[in-house]
Structures are given as C-alpha cells and as structure tokens.
Amino acid sequence: MKNKFQQMIQQMKEQEWYQQLQSTYQQLSPEQQIYVKWGSIAASFFLVFYFSWSIVQSSNSIKDEYFQKQDLVQSLNKGSEEIRRLKGQSVGFSQTAAANWKTSIQSLAATQGLQPDAVEILKESSGPAQNVIQETLLEVQVKGISVKPLVQLLFQMEHAQPPMKLKGINIETGATEGLLNAKLNLSGYLAKGEKSK
C-alpha cells in the first residue's frame, strides 16, 4: 500500500502541470510561500470535511430508505396474517347472484377512494370445479394505492359476495411517491350454475 502511494506521488511529480506549479511556487517570496502552504492546508481540511459530510448524508439517506421499506414490509406482513386467518373461515355463497368480477372488484376499490380505471383484470380463466363450487382464476392489476387501503381492499375481497381469495401478490413502487402498484392473483368462487357476465 505504501509503495503504491509513493508511486502515485512520483507519477504526479513527473506531470508537466506539477512541475509548472512547483516552478511558480519557487518564484514566490518566503512570505507568499507561507500563505500558499496555509491556504493548501485549509483547502485540504475543507475537502476532507466536505467529503465526510457527503458520506454521512448519503448514509443517512440510505438508512431512511431502509427503514421506510421495513415499515412497508411489516404492514404487508400484518395484512397477510389477517388474510391467512380469514382463509380459515367458512365461505358463504349466494345461489342466485351472477358475478361480474371486474365490476365487483371496482366497487370494492371505490370504497378505498380508487377510480374504476385504477383496476384492470389482466387475465380471467376457469379453475377446477370442486363439488358444487366453480373457481375462477383472476389476475388483477391495481394502480396508485397506498399500503393501508390495499390491506383493507384485500380484507374486503375475502368477505365479498361472491367471495374471492388471495393466492399471490406482487407489489411495485408507483409513479407517485407513497403509492403502489399491486398485481393480485385471486380465486373467485361461484356455486355451479351461476355464470359470470
């Protein structure tokens, strides 16, 4: 390490600009040379202080971002725990109502202050039939929603008629700070004989 530093110093001394600077320094009076030395020392201290301050600020910024993400993860974990708890409850089915999944989800999203165009069903397909129940697999995109309304929306879906169950979730940061885009994998359930409009 010491040898490398010495090599760097030697290479710097061989540079033309350094030799010109050295020549100019030698032409100064002793009093002017003292001023230059103190000025160089002051500038060095300033640069060290500036770079140290920049590193501390960058570290604080990274730390703040880390804690914000930790809070988000904790909130989502609490919501997931609540959803898992609800999955164990029995599900009631309406035997006469027909389901329009997009309308149902948009209606639930509206209670959380979202516009209809914030909800998009990317994919809808039939799942396996179980006894008297027909499952519909839904891939839903919800845009521009914050953490608390998202958790409440998922909770409402579990209690909706016809009911829906969350199978998977993928969350990304939205274009606006504090808002998220969530891709939900849902299962909607209908009694056999009902049809989705």
Backbone as CSV, one residue per row, in Angstrom:
resi,resn,N_x,N_y,N_z,CA_x,CA_y,CA_z,C_x,C_y,C_z
1,MET,0.844,-1.201,0.000,0.000,0.000,0.000,0.883,1.256,0.000
2,LYS,1.926,1.210,0.875,2.838,2.348,0.960,3.568,2.556,-0.354
3,ASN,3.999,1.465,-0.983,4.718,1.550,-2.258,3.842,2.138,-3.358
4,LYS,2.582,1.726,-3.386,1.656,2.257,-4.385,1.471,3.752,-4.203
5,PHE,1.339,4.174,-2.935,1.157,5.601,-2.659,2.379,6.386,-3.114
6,GLN,3.577,5.840,-2.845,4.807,6.508,-3.272,4.895,6.584,-4.793
7,GLN,4.463,5.527,-5.464,4.463,5.529,-6.930,3.513,6.598,-7.479
8,MET,2.351,6.736,-6.830,1.402,7.766,-7.269,1.990,9.164,-7.096
9,ILE,2.672,9.378,-5.946,3.309,10.678,-5.701,4.378,10.957,-6.757
10,GLN,5.167,9.925,-7.062,6.236,10.077,-8.043,5.672,10.385,-9.431
11,GLN,4.602,9.676,-9.812,3.971,9.926,-11.122,3.407,11.332,-11.192
12,MET,2.847,11.806,-10.077,2.294,13.161,-10.055,3.402,14.202,-10.224
13,LYS,4.561,13.952,-9.584,5.673,14.893,-9.690,6.227,14.964,-11.105
14,GLU,6.052,13.899,-11.855,6.560,13.868,-13.230,5.642,14.576,-14.210
15,GLN,4.445,14.907,-13.781,3.497,15.577,-14.666,3.948,17.013,-14.942
16,GLU,3.669,17.515,-16.144,4.081,18.862,-16.540,3.414,19.930,-15.695
17,TRP,2.118,19.736,-15.413,1.402,20.738,-14.614,1.980,20.877,-13.212
18,TYR,2.466,19.730,-12.658,3.042,19.772,-11.311,4.376,20.531,-11.333
19,GLN,5.161,20.289,-12.371,6.452,20.968,-12.479,6.260,22.472,-12.662
20,GLN,5.247,22.859,-13.458,4.959,24.283,-13.632,4.507,24.912,-12.312
21,LEU,3.684,24.160,-11.579,3.209,24.647,-10.286,4.373,24.794,-9.306
22,GLN,5.301,23.832,-9.323,6.471,23.867,-8.455,7.363,25.056,-8.804
23,SER,7.508,25.298,-10.103,8.333,26.413,-10.563,7.731,27.746,-10.116
24,THR,6.421,27.861,-10.264,5.732,29.093,-9.835,5.875,29.292,-8.333
25,TYR,5.775,28.206,-7.582,5.892,28.273,-6.114,7.287,28.749,-5.705
26,GLN,8.324,28.273,-6.392,9.702,28.642,-6.063,9.961,30.122,-6.333
27,GLN,9.200,30.708,-7.260,9.387,32.110,-7.602,8.727,33.050,-6.587
28,LEU,7.905,32.486,-5.712,7.240,33.303,-4.705,8.204,33.686,-3.595
29,SER,7.906,34.788,-2.919,8.712,35.204,-1.770,8.430,34.259,-0.614
30,PRO,9.329,34.192,0.375,9.092,33.308,1.528,7.749,33.577,2.209
31,GLU,7.385,34.833,2.306,6.095,35.169,2.950,4.922,34.644,2.133
32,GLN,5.012,34.768,0.809,3.946,34.267,-0.068,3.876,32.736,-0.026
33,GLN,5.035,32.101,0.104,5.049,30.639,0.197,4.337,30.161,1.460
34,ILE,4.517,30.917,2.551,3.820,30.566,3.803,2.315,30.670,3.613
35,TYR,1.857,31.734,2.953,0.418,31.911,2.681,-0.133,30.743,1.850
36,VAL,0.672,30.356,0.831,0.239,29.259,-0.032,0.125,27.959,0.763
37,LYS,1.099,27.696,1.648,1.068,26.474,2.458,-0.158,26.442,3.352
38,TRP,-0.424,27.578,4.050,-1.594,27.609,4.932,-2.896,27.507,4.145
39,GLY,-2.897,28.128,2.967,-4.084,28.025,2.113,-4.326,26.595,1.657
40,SER,-3.228,25.889,1.335,-3.350,24.492,0.916,-3.867,23.618,2.051
41,ILE,-3.357,23.878,3.260,-3.807,23.114,4.424,-5.286,23.359,4.682
42,ALA,-5.708,24.638,4.610,-7.115,24.972,4.833,-8.012,24.317,3.783
43,ALA,-7.546,24.350,2.517,-8.333,23.733,1.442,-8.442,22.224,1.642
44,SER,-7.345,21.605,2.115,-7.364,20.159,2.362,-8.362,19.808,3.452
45,PHE,-8.338,20.609,4.551,-9.297,20.361,5.628,-10.732,20.528,5.146
46,PHE,-10.953,21.524,4.301,-12.299,21.764,3.770,-12.768,20.588,2.920
47,LEU,-11.867,20.089,2.059,-12.239,18.967,1.194,-12.527,17.713,2.016
48,VAL,-11.695,17.458,3.036,-11.923,16.290,3.895,-13.273,16.415,4.604
49,PHE,-13.551,17.618,5.127,-14.827,17.846,5.813,-16.004,17.672,4.843
50,TYR,-15.868,18.211,3.624,-16.956,18.143,2.640,-17.264,16.701,2.254
51,PHE,-16.202,15.929,1.968,-16.430,14.538,1.564,-16.966,13.707,2.732
52,SER,-16.506,13.978,3.953,-17.030,13.273,5.129,-18.500,13.577,5.317
53,TRP,-18.853,14.847,5.155,-20.258,15.270,5.289,-21.114,14.609,4.216
54,SER,-20.610,14.529,2.985,-21.355,13.904,1.891,-21.600,12.429,2.171
55,ILE,-20.575,11.741,2.714,-20.709,10.312,3.020,-21.747,10.102,4.111
56,VAL,-21.716,10.966,5.144,-22.693,10.856,6.245,-24.108,11.090,5.730
57,GLN,-24.283,12.101,4.873,-25.604,12.395,4.315,-26.116,11.238,3.470
58,SER,-25.222,10.670,2.655,-25.610,9.532,1.814,-25.992,8.335,2.676
59,SER,-25.232,8.112,3.756,-25.524,7.007,4.666,-26.879,7.196,5.337
60,ASN,-27.161,8.432,5.768,-28.459,8.717,6.408,-29.609,8.516,5.444
61,SER,-29.397,8.911,4.179,-30.442,8.742,3.172,-30.745,7.267,2.932
62,ILE,-29.679,6.451,2.847,-29.859,5.008,2.649,-30.557,4.391,3.856
63,LYS,-30.177,4.866,5.054,-30.783,4.345,6.282,-32.275,4.670,6.333
64,ASP,-32.632,5.926,5.968,-34.046,6.316,5.969,-34.849,5.472,4.989
65,GLU,-34.288,5.233,3.794,-34.969,4.427,2.789,-35.155,2.994,3.289
66,TYR,-34.138,2.473,3.989,-34.213,1.119,4.527,-35.352,1.002,5.538
67,PHE,-35.445,1.975,6.463,-36.486,1.921,7.485,-37.879,2.087,6.877
68,GLN,-37.995,2.907,5.828,-39.283,3.050,5.152,-39.719,1.720,4.543
69,LYS,-38.772,1.018,3.921,-39.106,-0.273,3.320,-39.438,-1.309,4.394
70,GLN,-38.738,-1.220,5.544,-39.033,-2.126,6.640,-40.461,-1.913,7.146
71,ASP,-40.878,-0.640,7.259,-42.244,-0.337,7.697,-43.263,-0.889,6.711
72,LEU,-42.963,-0.758,5.411,-43.861,-1.274,4.381,-43.984,-2.792,4.478
73,VAL,-42.855,-3.463,4.660,-42.866,-4.924,4.773,-43.668,-5.363,5.994
74,GLN,-43.487,-4.664,7.122,-44.220,-5.014,8.337,-45.720,-4.844,8.153
75,SER,-46.114,-3.737,7.484,-47.537,-3.500,7.241,-48.133,-4.589,6.358
76,LEU,-47.393,-4.976,5.321,-47.881,-6.017,4.416,-47.929,-7.372,5.112
77,ASN,-46.952,-7.636,5.988,-46.971,-8.891,6.736,-48.181,-8.986,7.653
78,LYS,-48.516,-7.855,8.297,-49.694,-7.843,9.166,-50.954,-8.100,8.350
79,GLY,-51.016,-7.461,7.152,-52.172,-7.687,6.287,-52.256,-9.131,5.824
80,SER,-51.100,-9.727,5.509,-51.081,-11.122,5.056,-51.524,-12.068,6.165
81,GLU,-51.104,-11.761,7.391,-51.520,-12.596,8.524,-53.023,-12.550,8.716
82,GLU,-53.598,-11.353,8.559,-55.048,-11.211,8.700,-55.776,-11.979,7.606
83,ILE,-55.226,-11.906,6.388,-55.842,-12.612,5.265,-55.763,-14.125,5.469
84,ARG,-54.610,-14.616,5.941,-54.478,-16.057,6.199,-55.467,-16.514,7.274
85,ARG,-55.691,-15.660,8.259,-56.645,-16.006,9.307,-58.049,-16.128,8.733
86,LEU,-58.365,-15.209,7.827,-59.708,-15.221,7.242,-59.911,-16.402,6.308
87,LYS,-58.825,-16.909,5.729,-58.950,-18.044,4.809,-59.471,-19.288,5.508
88,GLY,-59.270,-19.334,6.820,-59.735,-20.494,7.562,-61.215,-20.463,7.880
89,GLN,-61.855,-19.313,7.640,-63.277,-19.208,7.943,-64.111,-19.801,6.805
90,SER,-65.303,-20.233,7.133,-66.195,-20.792,6.112,-66.671,-19.694,5.180
91,VAL,-66.918,-20.078,3.942,-67.314,-19.124,2.910,-68.777,-19.320,2.559
92,GLY,-69.523,-18.213,2.575,-70.937,-18.284,2.187,-71.097,-17.955,0.722
93,PHE,-72.009,-18.613,0.072,-72.212,-18.407,-1.363,-73.640,-17.970,-1.636
94,SER,-73.775,-16.993,-2.500,-75.092,-16.595,-2.977,-75.476,-17.525,-4.122
95,GLN,-76.635,-18.165,-4.033,-77.040,-19.144,-5.037,-77.731,-18.512,-6.238
96,THR,-78.043,-17.214,-6.154,-78.802,-16.599,-7.239,-78.043,-15.500,-7.962
97,ALA,-77.064,-14.888,-7.276,-76.372,-13.745,-7.889,-75.365,-14.221,-8.924
98,ALA,-75.275,-13.510,-10.024,-74.253,-13.787,-11.031,-73.115,-12.799,-10.821
99,ALA,-71.883,-13.226,-11.148,-70.720,-12.395,-10.834,-70.150,-11.727,-12.076
100,ASN,-69.947,-10.437,-11.977,-69.116,-9.726,-12.932,-67.890,-9.315,-12.128
101,TRP,-66.802,-10.048,-12.273,-65.658,-9.879,-11.385,-65.070,-8.483,-11.441
102,LYS,-64.976,-7.907,-12.627,-64.405,-6.574,-12.743,-65.254,-5.552,-12.006
103,THR,-66.568,-5.633,-12.190,-67.471,-4.709,-11.503,-67.373,-4.872,-9.995
104,SER,-67.295,-6.126,-9.553,-67.206,-6.395,-8.114,-65.928,-5.801,-7.520
105,ILE,-64.812,-6.008,-8.202,-63.533,-5.519,-7.686,-63.469,-3.995,-7.752
106,GLN,-63.990,-3.403,-8.848,-64.014,-1.947,-8.958,-64.871,-1.325,-7.858
107,SER,-65.969,-1.992,-7.533,-66.840,-1.499,-6.469,-66.116,-1.506,-5.123
108,LEU,-65.381,-2.574,-4.854,-64.616,-2.644,-3.612,-63.495,-1.597,-3.593
109,ALA,-62.848,-1.415,-4.753,-61.764,-0.437,-4.846,-62.289,0.984,-4.650
110,ALA,-63.521,1.233,-5.107,-64.116,2.567,-4.967,-64.276,2.947,-3.503
111,THR,-64.527,1.959,-2.643,-64.666,2.255,-1.206,-63.338,2.684,-0.601
112,GLN,-62.236,2.429,-1.302,-60.918,2.858,-0.847,-60.442,4.106,-1.596
113,GLY,-61.374,4.751,-2.321,-61.058,6.009,-2.995,-60.410,5.868,-4.352
114,LEU,-60.452,4.668,-4.953,-59.841,4.460,-6.269,-60.861,4.656,-7.381
115,GLN,-60.393,5.181,-8.506,-61.222,5.326,-9.693,-61.337,3.974,-10.408
116,PRO,-62.414,3.768,-11.195,-62.587,2.482,-11.898,-61.403,2.099,-12.782
117,ASP,-60.754,3.111,-13.422,-59.649,2.779,-14.324,-58.378,2.392,-13.572
118,ALA,-58.385,2.466,-12.236,-57.236,2.022,-11.449,-57.210,0.501,-11.318
119,VAL,-58.322,-0.150,-11.702,-58.425,-1.610,-11.590,-58.541,-2.218,-12.986
120,GLU,-57.708,-3.203,-13.259,-57.732,-3.869,-14.569,-57.571,-5.372,-14.375
121,ILE,-58.473,-6.141,-14.988,-58.333,-7.589,-14.964,-57.477,-7.997,-16.167
122,LEU,-56.264,-8.447,-15.878,-55.316,-8.809,-16.929,-55.625,-10.181,-17.530
123,LYS,-56.161,-11.073,-16.699,-56.436,-12.429,-17.170,-57.540,-13.046,-16.331
124,GLU,-58.434,-13.759,-16.986,-59.523,-14.461,-16.300,-59.686,-15.842,-16.934
125,SER,-59.637,-16.879,-16.118,-59.767,-18.238,-16.648,-60.474,-19.124,-15.631
126,SER,-61.035,-20.206,-16.122,-61.758,-21.130,-15.254,-60.785,-22.021,-14.503
127,GLY,-61.040,-22.160,-13.211,-60.248,-23.048,-12.395,-60.968,-24.375,-12.217
128,PRO,-60.438,-25.241,-11.394,-61.069,-26.544,-11.188,-62.391,-26.432,-10.436
129,ALA,-63.332,-27.287,-10.803,-64.621,-27.345,-10.107,-64.482,-28.262,-8.897
130,GLN,-65.047,-27.848,-7.786,-64.978,-28.631,-6.555,-66.395,-28.813,-6.020
131,ASN,-66.872,-30.045,-6.098,-68.235,-30.337,-5.639,-69.231,-29.394,-6.320
132,VAL,-69.856,-28.494,-5.541,-70.854,-27.585,-6.117,-70.256,-26.209,-6.397
133,ILE,-68.956,-26.088,-6.292,-68.308,-24.774,-6.416,-67.459,-24.718,-7.691
134,GLN,-67.590,-23.603,-8.420,-66.758,-23.350,-9.589,-65.776,-22.221,-9.255
135,GLU,-64.483,-22.476,-9.491,-63.440,-21.492,-9.202,-63.060,-20.751,-10.479
136,THR,-62.894,-19.419,-10.362,-62.411,-18.594,-11.469,-61.083,-17.978,-11.058
137,LEU,-60.059,-18.142,-11.893,-58.730,-17.601,-11.609,-58.615,-16.209,-12.225
138,LEU,-58.214,-15.239,-11.418,-58.158,-13.842,-11.848,-56.767,-13.266,-11.601
139,GLU,-56.271,-12.555,-12.605,-55.036,-11.782,-12.441,-55.425,-10.312,-12.563
140,VAL,-55.287,-9.577,-11.452,-55.823,-8.215,-11.359,-54.697,-7.223,-11.076
141,GLN,-54.714,-6.109,-11.807,-53.754,-5.018,-11.588,-54.475,-3.874,-10.890
142,VAL,-53.933,-3.428,-9.757,-54.465,-2.276,-9.032,-53.372,-1.216,-8.995
143,LYS,-53.663,-0.031,-9.539,-52.642,1.022,-9.654,-52.938,2.181,-8.706
144,GLY,-51.861,2.776,-8.179,-51.971,4.001,-7.398,-52.692,3.836,-6.074
145,ILE,-52.287,2.870,-5.281,-52.933,2.620,-3.992,-51.866,2.600,-2.904
146,SER,-52.197,3.136,-1.729,-51.245,3.129,-0.617,-51.425,1.859,0.209
147,VAL,-50.563,1.678,1.198,-50.495,0.404,1.922,-51.796,0.099,2.665
148,LYS,-52.279,1.054,3.467,-53.455,0.784,4.293,-54.697,0.462,3.451
149,PRO,-55.027,1.289,2.423,-56.166,0.926,1.570,-55.999,-0.414,0.865
150,LEU,-54.757,-0.790,0.515,-54.520,-2.076,-0.143,-54.864,-3.221,0.807
151,VAL,-54.424,-3.113,2.053,-54.726,-4.158,3.037,-56.241,-4.247,3.264
152,GLN,-56.893,-3.082,3.352,-58.345,-3.071,3.562,-59.086,-3.647,2.354
153,LEU,-58.579,-3.365,1.144,-59.191,-3.915,-0.066,-59.102,-5.433,-0.070
154,LEU,-57.943,-5.978,0.284,-57.780,-7.426,0.329,-58.698,-8.040,1.389
155,PHE,-58.860,-7.364,2.503,-59.757,-7.839,3.564,-61.196,-7.877,3.055
156,GLN,-61.607,-6.828,2.320,-62.979,-6.762,1.786,-63.226,-7.870,0.760
157,MET,-62.213,-8.178,-0.037,-62.368,-9.229,-1.047,-62.704,-10.571,-0.392
158,GLU,-62.087,-10.814,0.770,-62.332,-12.071,1.474,-63.780,-12.184,1.967
159,HIS,-64.435,-11.033,2.145,-65.803,-11.023,2.670,-66.839,-10.661,1.608
160,ALA,-66.399,-10.549,0.359,-67.304,-10.116,-0.711,-68.288,-11.224,-1.071
161,GLN,-69.321,-10.835,-1.781,-70.279,-11.790,-2.347,-70.373,-11.519,-3.843
162,PRO,-70.006,-12.460,-4.686,-69.361,-13.751,-4.417,-67.958,-13.531,-3.825
163,PRO,-67.484,-14.476,-3.037,-66.209,-14.310,-2.343,-65.003,-14.506,-3.246
164,MET,-63.893,-13.901,-2.838,-62.618,-14.044,-3.540,-61.545,-14.368,-2.512
165,LYS,-60.531,-15.083,-2.945,-59.408,-15.433,-2.078,-58.101,-15.019,-2.745
166,LEU,-57.200,-14.436,-1.957,-55.901,-14.029,-2.472,-54.969,-15.234,-2.544
167,LYS,-54.424,-15.477,-3.744,-53.491,-16.580,-3.941,-52.035,-16.106,-4.028
168,GLY,-51.849,-14.869,-4.466,-50.492,-14.325,-4.580,-50.556,-12.831,-4.814
169,ILE,-49.455,-12.141,-4.504,-49.418,-10.692,-4.666,-48.008,-10.266,-5.043
170,ASN,-47.918,-9.290,-5.948,-46.642,-8.712,-6.350,-46.786,-7.195,-6.303
171,ILE,-45.924,-6.536,-5.535,-46.065,-5.095,-5.308,-44.854,-4.359,-5.858
172,GLU,-45.131,-3.248,-6.564,-44.072,-2.391,-7.088,-44.363,-0.950,-6.676
173,THR,-43.310,-0.138,-6.611,-43.476,1.279,-6.300,-44.144,1.976,-7.472
174,GLY,-45.147,2.823,-7.164,-45.864,3.539,-8.208,-45.106,4.780,-8.669
175,ALA,-45.657,5.459,-9.670,-45.024,6.664,-10.210,-45.062,7.803,-9.200
176,THR,-46.101,7.835,-8.350,-46.235,8.861,-7.329,-45.698,8.331,-6.007
177,GLU,-44.928,9.176,-5.310,-44.327,8.753,-4.040,-45.406,8.356,-3.035
178,GLY,-45.210,7.229,-2.370,-46.158,6.770,-1.362,-47.252,5.879,-1.913
179,LEU,-47.351,5.761,-3.241,-48.374,4.919,-3.860,-47.733,3.678,-4.484
180,LEU,-48.514,2.620,-4.554,-48.011,1.330,-5.034,-48.849,0.828,-6.204
181,ASN,-48.261,-0.047,-6.987,-48.984,-0.819,-7.995,-48.932,-2.276,-7.559
182,ALA,-50.105,-2.899,-7.447,-50.172,-4.274,-6.946,-50.787,-5.182,-8.008
183,LYS,-50.137,-6.309,-8.237,-50.688,-7.335,-9.120,-51.165,-8.488,-8.229
184,LEU,-52.464,-8.753,-8.292,-53.080,-9.745,-7.420,-53.452,-10.998,-8.206
185,ASN,-53.163,-12.144,-7.645,-53.655,-13.409,-8.178,-54.773,-13.873,-7.248
186,LEU,-56.004,-13.875,-7.777,-57.190,-14.161,-6.977,-57.912,-15.393,-7.492
187,SER,-58.676,-15.995,-6.604,-59.636,-17.023,-6.989,-61.014,-16.518,-6.598
188,GLY,-61.914,-16.453,-7.582,-63.304,-16.108,-7.306,-64.139,-17.373,-7.314
189,TYR,-65.138,-17.420,-6.439,-65.915,-18.654,-6.293,-67.391,-18.405,-6.558
190,LEU,-67.978,-19.308,-7.342,-69.418,-19.289,-7.641,-69.983,-20.682,-7.421
191,ALA,-71.237,-20.716,-7.018,-71.930,-22.000,-6.977,-72.172,-22.438,-8.417
192,LYS,-72.090,-23.725,-8.698,-72.316,-24.240,-10.051,-73.698,-23.819,-10.534
193,GLY,-73.717,-23.421,-11.811,-74.980,-22.956,-12.381,-75.018,-21.441,-12.514
194,GLU,-74.226,-20.716,-11.691,-74.122,-19.291,-11.848,-73.158,-18.994,-12.975
195,LYS,-73.335,-17.860,-13.611,-72.495,-17.505,-14.737,-71.926,-16.109,-14.534
196,SER,-70.679,-15.921,-14.975,-70.065,-14.612,-14.925,-70.521,-13.811,-16.136
197,LYS,-70.998,-12.582,-15.897,-71.486,-11.766,-17.017,-70.349,-11.224,-17.831
